[in-house]
Structure formats: C-alpha cells, structure tokens
Amino acid sequence: MNGLLLALPIYLTIYVFYTIFTKLDTLIPIEHQYPGLGILILIVSLVILGYLGAKIINDQIRTRFLKFLDRIPFIKTIYKSITDMLGAFVGNKKRFNKPVLVKINKESDIEVIGFITDEDLQEVGNPEGKIGVYLPMSYSFAGHLIIVPRANVKILKGNSLDLMKYVVSGGVVEFEGEKDEASN
C-alpha cells in the first residue's frame, strides 16, 4: 500500500502533464517532427497577441467588440462567465482575496471556509446586514454562493490561495509553513 501511495500520485501527475502537453501540442494543426513545437508556437502567438492587444487595441475597439458580443445571447453568457471567473483569480479584480469562516446556522457550531465576493449585494436588492460568500467544494472547482448575515462571518487571516487549496483538497493539503515547522 505504501508503494501505491507513493507511485500513484507521481504517475497521475505525469499522466496529466503528458495529456495536457500532447493536447496543447496538437492544438495548432501543423506537421512537425519536434515534440513541443506546437506549444512553443502557441506560447509565442499568445505573447505576441497580448503585446499587440495592449499596444494596438484600445478601449474603444474593445468596447465595440463587447457590445457586439452582447447581441449574441448564448455567446455573451459564456464569454462573460469565463472572463469574470478568470478575473476572480487573476488580474486587478481578484475576488477570492477575503477568506472567511462562515457559521451556517445559529443552532450549530458547524463552520465552513468561504470567500467574500459581494459586500453590498446591489444585484439582489441589498438584503440588510447580509453579504455574499462563495463556498468552494472539495475536489472540484465548483461551489455555492450563499447569502448570510454578516454576523455569521469571521475574517480569516492567511493566504487566500493556500486556503482555497485547503478547501479544494478536502483539508488534506499541508500549508507551506506547516512543512517548514515539521522539518525542524
């Protein structure tokens, strides 16, 4: 069993990396003999696109493009959801940067880790004294948005990324600080 516990994570990590590598390598349909050439072309293309986008595409062109997308119902929903989700993790509008401990109800001592995503709740009519908290699910990137009384929420001190990894892993991941202390 110890051998399986050691070998399986290594095998799965290599398998996932290899699968992603081969999928990305074949994303650009060119004949090439060298493994990784497709990924290299993809990365260079994305860097050039990002550079040109930052230098050439101004806010007016971007605004027109977004207005065009707003006219296409299904595509608008997908595009907006993807950009909002990416923006929640990276960029200037990070949304999962306020980790909290949420008491689910007053009769129970059960608490869950979540992240404040909306403090004024204008979108849902400003329920007084309540805030929006995202509860990620273990072993998944899905989660639930719950509206809870502000009194049920305690701010957690700690790195948001570490706490997200902790929740997604089901609480089995070790924090970097714990590893350092355990090795001393």
Phi and psi restraints in degrees (value plus and minus 20) as a CYANA .aco file:
   2 ASN   PHI     -82.9   -42.9
   2 ASN   PSI     -58.7   -18.7
   3 GLY   PHI     -82.9   -42.9
   3 GLY   PSI     -60.5   -20.5
   4 LEU   PHI     -85.1   -45.1
   4 LEU   PSI     -63.4   -23.4
   5 LEU   PHI     -83.9   -43.9
   5 LEU   PSI     -48.2    -8.2
   6 LEU   PHI    -103.8   -63.8
   6 LEU   PSI     -63.1   -23.1
   7 ALA   PHI     -99.3   -59.3
   7 ALA   PSI     -58.2   -18.2
   8 LEU   PHI     -81.5   -41.5
   8 LEU   PSI     -67.6   -27.6
   9 PRO   PHI     -81.2   -41.2
   9 PRO   PSI     -56.9   -16.9
  10 ILE   PHI     -85.6   -45.6
  10 ILE   PSI     -66.9   -26.9
  11 TYR   PHI     -81.4   -41.4
  11 TYR   PSI     -67.5   -27.5
  12 LEU   PHI     -84.1   -44.1
  12 LEU   PSI     -58.2   -18.2
  13 THR   PHI     -82.8   -42.8
  13 THR   PSI     -65.4   -25.4
  14 ILE   PHI     -84.9   -44.9
  14 ILE   PSI     -61.9   -21.9
  15 TYR   PHI     -82.5   -42.5
  15 TYR   PSI     -67.0   -27.0
  16 VAL   PHI     -83.3   -43.3
  16 VAL   PSI     -65.3   -25.3
  17 PHE   PHI     -80.5   -40.5
  17 PHE   PSI     -65.8   -25.8
  18 TYR   PHI     -82.3   -42.3
  18 TYR   PSI     -63.0   -23.0
  19 THR   PHI     -82.7   -42.7
  19 THR   PSI     -66.8   -26.8
  20 ILE   PHI     -83.0   -43.0
  20 ILE   PSI     -63.0   -23.0
  21 PHE   PHI     -79.9   -39.9
  21 PHE   PSI     -68.0   -28.0
  22 THR   PHI     -88.4   -48.4
  22 THR   PSI     -57.1   -17.1
  23 LYS   PHI     -84.8   -44.8
  23 LYS   PSI     -65.8   -25.8
  24 LEU   PHI     -86.8   -46.8
  24 LEU   PSI     -55.7   -15.7
  25 ASP   PHI     -86.5   -46.5
  25 ASP   PSI     -50.7   -10.7
  26 THR   PHI    -115.8   -75.8
  26 THR   PSI     -16.3    23.7
  27 LEU   PHI     -84.5   -44.5
  27 LEU   PSI     -57.6   -17.6
  28 ILE   PHI    -114.6   -74.6
  28 ILE   PSI      94.3   134.3
  29 PRO   PHI     -98.7   -58.7
  29 PRO   PSI      57.3    97.3
  30 ILE   PHI    -146.2  -106.2
  30 ILE   PSI     132.9   172.9
  31 GLU   PHI    -101.0   -61.0
  31 GLU   PSI     100.1   140.1
  32 HIS   PHI    -165.9  -125.9
  32 HIS   PSI     129.6   169.6
  33 GLN   PHI    -113.8   -73.8
  33 GLN   PSI     -36.5     3.5
  34 TYR   PHI    -122.0   -82.0
  34 TYR   PSI      99.7   139.7
  35 PRO   PHI     -81.8   -41.8
  35 PRO   PSI     114.9   154.9
  36 GLY   PHI      78.4   118.4
  36 GLY   PSI     -32.1     7.9
  37 LEU   PHI     -84.1   -44.1
  37 LEU   PSI     -59.3   -19.3
  38 GLY   PHI     -82.5   -42.5
  38 GLY   PSI     -60.6   -20.6
  39 ILE   PHI     -86.8   -46.8
  39 ILE   PSI     -61.8   -21.8
  40 LEU   PHI     -80.6   -40.6
  40 LEU   PSI     -65.4   -25.4
  41 ILE   PHI     -83.4   -43.4
  41 ILE   PSI     -60.5   -20.5
  42 LEU   PHI     -82.4   -42.4
  42 LEU   PSI     -66.8   -26.8
  43 ILE   PHI     -84.2   -44.2
  43 ILE   PSI     -66.3   -26.3
  44 VAL   PHI     -81.0   -41.0
  44 VAL   PSI     -62.6   -22.6
  45 SER   PHI     -82.2   -42.2
  45 SER   PSI     -63.0   -23.0
  46 LEU   PHI     -86.3   -46.3
  46 LEU   PSI     -58.3   -18.3
  47 VAL   PHI     -84.7   -44.7
  47 VAL   PSI     -64.8   -24.8
  48 ILE   PHI     -83.9   -43.9
  48 ILE   PSI     -63.9   -23.9
  49 LEU   PHI     -80.8   -40.8
  49 LEU   PSI     -63.6   -23.6
  50 GLY   PHI     -83.4   -43.4
  50 GLY   PSI     -62.7   -22.7
  51 TYR   PHI     -84.0   -44.0
  51 TYR   PSI     -69.1   -29.1
  52 LEU   PHI     -84.6   -44.6
  52 LEU   PSI     -57.9   -17.9
  53 GLY   PHI     -82.6   -42.6
  53 GLY   PSI     -59.7   -19.7
  54 ALA   PHI     -92.1   -52.1
  54 ALA   PSI     -53.7   -13.7
  55 LYS   PHI    -109.4   -69.4
  55 LYS   PSI     -57.4   -17.4
  56 ILE   PHI    -121.1   -81.1
  56 ILE   PSI     -68.2   -28.2
  57 ILE   PHI     -95.4   -55.4
  57 ILE   PSI      95.4   135.4
  58 ASN   PHI    -116.3   -76.3
  58 ASN   PSI     159.0   199.0
  59 ASP   PHI     -82.7   -42.7
  59 ASP   PSI     -52.9   -12.9
  60 GLN   PHI     -85.1   -45.1
  60 GLN   PSI     -64.9   -24.9
  61 ILE   PHI     -85.2   -45.2
  61 ILE   PSI     -62.0   -22.0
  62 ARG   PHI     -83.3   -43.3
  62 ARG   PSI     -61.8   -21.8
  63 THR   PHI     -82.3   -42.3
  63 THR   PSI     -62.7   -22.7
  64 ARG   PHI     -83.0   -43.0
  64 ARG   PSI     -61.7   -21.7
  65 PHE   PHI     -82.6   -42.6
  65 PHE   PSI     -63.4   -23.4
  66 LEU   PHI     -87.2   -47.2
  66 LEU   PSI     -56.2   -16.2
  67 LYS   PHI     -85.6   -45.6
  67 LYS   PSI     -57.1   -17.1
  68 PHE   PHI     -82.9   -42.9
  68 PHE   PSI     -64.6   -24.6
  69 LEU   PHI     -84.0   -44.0
  69 LEU   PSI     -53.5   -13.5
  70 ASP   PHI     -81.9   -41.9
  70 ASP   PSI     -40.7    -0.7
  71 ARG   PHI    -103.6   -63.6
  71 ARG   PSI     -32.3     7.7
  72 ILE   PHI    -127.7   -87.7
  72 ILE   PSI      80.6   120.6
  73 PRO   PHI     -72.0   -32.0
  73 PRO   PSI     -78.4   -38.4
  74 PHE   PHI     -88.8   -48.8
  74 PHE   PSI     -62.0   -22.0
  75 ILE   PHI     -85.9   -45.9
  75 ILE   PSI     -58.7   -18.7
  76 LYS   PHI     -78.5   -38.5
  76 LYS   PSI     -65.1   -25.1
  77 THR   PHI     -83.4   -43.4
  77 THR   PSI     -66.1   -26.1
  78 ILE   PHI     -84.6   -44.6
  78 ILE   PSI     -69.7   -29.7
  79 TYR   PHI     -79.7   -39.7
  79 TYR   PSI     -66.7   -26.7
  80 LYS   PHI     -84.9   -44.9
  80 LYS   PSI     -61.3   -21.3
  81 SER   PHI     -83.4   -43.4
  81 SER   PSI     -63.4   -23.4
  82 ILE   PHI     -86.0   -46.0
  82 ILE   PSI     -66.1   -26.1
  83 THR   PHI     -85.9   -45.9
  83 THR   PSI     -58.2   -18.2
  84 ASP   PHI     -85.4   -45.4
  84 ASP   PSI     -62.3   -22.3
  85 MET   PHI     -86.9   -46.9
  85 MET   PSI     -63.5   -23.5
  86 LEU   PHI     -83.0   -43.0
  86 LEU   PSI     -61.5   -21.5
  87 GLY   PHI     -84.7   -44.7
  87 GLY   PSI     -46.5    -6.5
  88 ALA   PHI     -89.1   -49.1
  88 ALA   PSI     -47.7    -7.7
  89 PHE   PHI    -119.2   -79.2
  89 PHE   PSI     -53.6   -13.6
  90 VAL   PHI    -153.3  -113.3
  90 VAL   PSI     147.2   187.2
  91 GLY   PHI      71.5   111.5
  91 GLY   PSI    -185.8  -145.8
  92 ASN   PHI     -99.4   -59.4
  92 ASN   PSI     -41.4    -1.4
  93 LYS   PHI    -124.9   -84.9
  93 LYS   PSI      21.1    61.1
  94 LYS   PHI     -76.7   -36.7
  94 LYS   PSI     110.1   150.1
  95 ARG   PHI    -128.4   -88.4
  95 ARG   PSI     -39.1     0.9
  96 PHE   PHI    -119.9   -79.9
  96 PHE   PSI      28.6    68.6
  97 ASN   PHI    -132.2   -92.2
  97 ASN   PSI     -12.1    27.9
  98 LYS   PHI    -144.4  -104.4
  98 LYS   PSI      61.2   101.2
  99 PRO   PHI     -90.4   -50.4
  99 PRO   PSI     121.5   161.5
 100 VAL   PHI    -160.9  -120.9
 100 VAL   PSI     141.7   181.7
 101 LEU   PHI    -129.1   -89.1
 101 LEU   PSI     102.3   142.3
 102 VAL   PHI    -130.6   -90.6
 102 VAL   PSI     104.7   144.7
 103 LYS   PHI    -104.2   -64.2
 103 LYS   PSI      99.3   139.3
 104 ILE   PHI     -86.6   -46.6
 104 ILE   PSI     -64.8   -24.8
 105 ASN   PHI    -170.1  -130.1
 105 ASN   PSI     143.9   183.9
 106 LYS   PHI     -90.9   -50.9
 106 LYS   PSI     -46.5    -6.5
 107 GLU   PHI     -99.5   -59.5
 107 GLU   PSI     -33.0     7.0
 108 SER   PHI    -142.3  -102.3
 108 SER   PSI     132.1   172.1
 109 ASP   PHI    -112.7   -72.7
 109 ASP   PSI     -11.5    28.5
 110 ILE   PHI     -92.0   -52.0
 110 ILE   PSI     110.7   150.7
 111 GLU   PHI    -150.5  -110.5
 111 GLU   PSI     131.8   171.8
 112 VAL   PHI    -149.4  -109.4
 112 VAL   PSI     133.7   173.7
 113 ILE   PHI    -106.7   -66.7
 113 ILE   PSI     113.5   153.5
 114 GLY   PHI    -165.4  -125.4
 114 GLY   PSI    -193.1  -153.1
 115 PHE   PHI    -156.9  -116.9
 115 PHE   PSI     106.5   146.5
 116 ILE   PHI     -86.0   -46.0
 116 ILE   PSI     106.7   146.7
 117 THR   PHI    -136.2   -96.2
 117 THR   PSI     -40.6    -0.6
 118 ASP   PHI    -171.1  -131.1
 118 ASP   PSI      97.8   137.8
 119 GLU   PHI    -118.2   -78.2
 119 GLU   PSI     -35.1     4.9
 120 ASP   PHI    -131.9   -91.9
 120 ASP   PSI     -38.0     2.0
 121 LEU   PHI      32.3    72.3
 121 LEU   PSI      19.0    59.0
 122 GLN   PHI     -79.8   -39.8
 122 GLN   PSI     -55.3   -15.3
 123 GLU   PHI     -83.7   -43.7
 123 GLU   PSI     -44.6    -4.6
 124 VAL   PHI    -136.1   -96.1
 124 VAL   PSI       2.3    42.3
 125 GLY   PHI      68.3   108.3
 125 GLY   PSI       0.7    40.7
 126 ASN   PHI      31.4    71.4
 126 ASN   PSI      39.9    79.9
 127 PRO   PHI     -79.3   -39.3
 127 PRO   PSI     105.2   145.2
 128 GLU   PHI     -83.9   -43.9
 128 GLU   PSI     110.6   150.6
 129 GLY   PHI      54.7    94.7
 129 GLY   PSI      -5.7    34.3
 130 LYS   PHI    -140.2  -100.2
 130 LYS   PSI     136.9   176.9
 131 ILE   PHI    -155.7  -115.7
 131 ILE   PSI     142.3   182.3
 132 GLY   PHI    -114.3   -74.3
 132 GLY   PSI     109.4   149.4
 133 VAL   PHI    -148.1  -108.1
 133 VAL   PSI     109.4   149.4
 134 TYR   PHI    -111.4   -71.4
 134 TYR   PSI     108.1   148.1
 135 LEU   PHI    -129.7   -89.7
 135 LEU   PSI      84.4   124.4
 136 PRO   PHI     -89.9   -49.9
 136 PRO   PSI     134.7   174.7
 137 MET   PHI    -122.1   -82.1
 137 MET   PSI     127.2   167.2
 138 SER   PHI     -88.9   -48.9
 138 SER   PSI     124.0   164.0
 139 TYR   PHI      36.4    76.4
 139 TYR   PSI      14.1    54.1
 140 SER   PHI    -182.7  -142.7
 140 SER   PSI     141.2   181.2
 141 PHE   PHI    -124.2   -84.2
 141 PHE   PSI      -9.4    30.6
 142 ALA   PHI    -102.4   -62.4
 142 ALA   PSI     151.9   191.9
 143 GLY   PHI    -195.8  -155.8
 143 GLY   PSI    -193.7  -153.7
 144 HIS   PHI    -148.8  -108.8
 144 HIS   PSI     122.8   162.8
 145 LEU   PHI    -118.9   -78.9
 145 LEU   PSI     102.8   142.8
 146 ILE   PHI    -139.3   -99.3
 146 ILE   PSI     130.5   170.5
 147 ILE   PHI    -127.9   -87.9
 147 ILE   PSI      98.4   138.4
 148 VAL   PHI    -150.3  -110.3
 148 VAL   PSI     135.9   175.9
 149 PRO   PHI     -82.1   -42.1
 149 PRO   PSI     119.2   159.2
 150 ARG   PHI     -75.6   -35.6
 150 ARG   PSI     -51.3   -11.3
 151 ALA   PHI     -85.8   -45.8
 151 ALA   PSI     -41.0    -1.0
 152 ASN   PHI    -105.6   -65.6
 152 ASN   PSI     -16.6    23.4
 153 VAL   PHI    -136.5   -96.5
 153 VAL   PSI     109.7   149.7
 154 LYS   PHI    -136.9   -96.9
 154 LYS   PSI     108.4   148.4
 155 ILE   PHI     -88.6   -48.6
 155 ILE   PSI     113.8   153.8
 156 LEU   PHI    -119.2   -79.2
 156 LEU   PSI     119.8   159.8
 157 LYS   PHI    -112.6   -72.6
 157 LYS   PSI     113.3   153.3
 158 GLY   PHI     130.2   170.2
 158 GLY   PSI     147.4   187.4
 159 ASN   PHI     -93.7   -53.7
 159 ASN   PSI     105.5   145.5
 160 SER   PHI     -79.2   -39.2
 160 SER   PSI     -62.1   -22.1
 161 LEU   PHI     -83.3   -43.3
 161 LEU   PSI     -62.5   -22.5
 162 ASP   PHI     -83.8   -43.8
 162 ASP   PSI     -60.9   -20.9
 163 LEU   PHI     -88.0   -48.0
 163 LEU   PSI     -56.5   -16.5
 164 MET   PHI     -84.2   -44.2
 164 MET   PSI     -64.2   -24.2
 165 LYS   PHI     -81.1   -41.1
 165 LYS   PSI     -58.7   -18.7
 166 TYR   PHI     -81.0   -41.0
 166 TYR   PSI     -66.5   -26.5
 167 VAL   PHI     -88.3   -48.3
 167 VAL   PSI     -68.2   -28.2
 168 VAL   PHI     -82.6   -42.6
 168 VAL   PSI     -52.2   -12.2
 169 SER   PHI    -101.4   -61.4
 169 SER   PSI     -20.7    19.3
 170 GLY   PHI      57.7    97.7
 170 GLY   PSI      -2.4    37.6
 171 GLY   PHI      66.6   106.6
 171 GLY   PSI      -7.7    32.3
 172 VAL   PHI    -119.6   -79.6
 172 VAL   PSI     -28.2    11.8
 173 VAL   PHI     -97.1   -57.1
 173 VAL   PSI     126.2   166.2
 174 GLU   PHI    -115.4   -75.4
 174 GLU   PSI     119.8   159.8
 175 PHE   PHI     -94.7   -54.7
 175 PHE   PSI     131.8   171.8
 176 GLU   PHI     -77.5   -37.5
 176 GLU   PSI     -61.0   -21.0
 177 GLY   PHI     -82.6   -42.6
 177 GLY   PSI     -56.0   -16.0
 178 GLU   PHI     -86.7   -46.7
 178 GLU   PSI     -57.7   -17.7
 179 LYS   PHI     -83.6   -43.6
 179 LYS   PSI     -65.3   -25.3
 180 ASP   PHI     -82.3   -42.3
 180 ASP   PSI     -62.1   -22.1
 181 GLU   PHI     -87.9   -47.9
 181 GLU   PSI     -56.9   -16.9
 182 ALA   PHI     -89.0   -49.0
 182 ALA   PSI     -51.0   -11.0
 183 SER   PHI    -100.0   -60.0
 183 SER   PSI     -35.7     4.3
